[in-house]
Amino acid sequence: MSRREVRQMLQDLWAVRISLGAVVRQEQAQSAALAPVGEEARATAQQAAAVSVDETGWRQDRQRAW
């Protein structure tokens, strides 16, 4: 969602009036709070023997696999 859409959703659903700047500040605060979790996920993926980021299938022993 765009920042304007977030602002409108807050107004429509919960009658919360918020500026676009406040939406941006909340995005930044949430990103900072979640940064350690993202870094942990990144490190785990980099150490994994195999990594798949989508649902693209492949063949394995003449059978479809995911």
Residue, then its C-alpha position, 0 to 999 in steps of 0.5 A: m500500500s502507498r503511504r497515502e493509502v495507509r493514511q486513508m485506511l487508518q482514517d476509514l477503519w479506525a477514524v485515526r487522523i495521521s500525517l504522511g510524515a507520521v506514516v513515514r516515521q512509523e515505517q522507519a521505526q518498524s523497520a529498525a525494530l525488525a532489522p535484527v530479525g531480517e538479519e537473522a533470516r538473511a544469515t540463515a539463508q546464506q548458510a543453508a545448503a539450498v535456498s528457494v524463494d519461489e514456487t517454481g517446480w523442477r523435475q527430480d527422478r522424473q517426478r515434479a518437485w517443489 
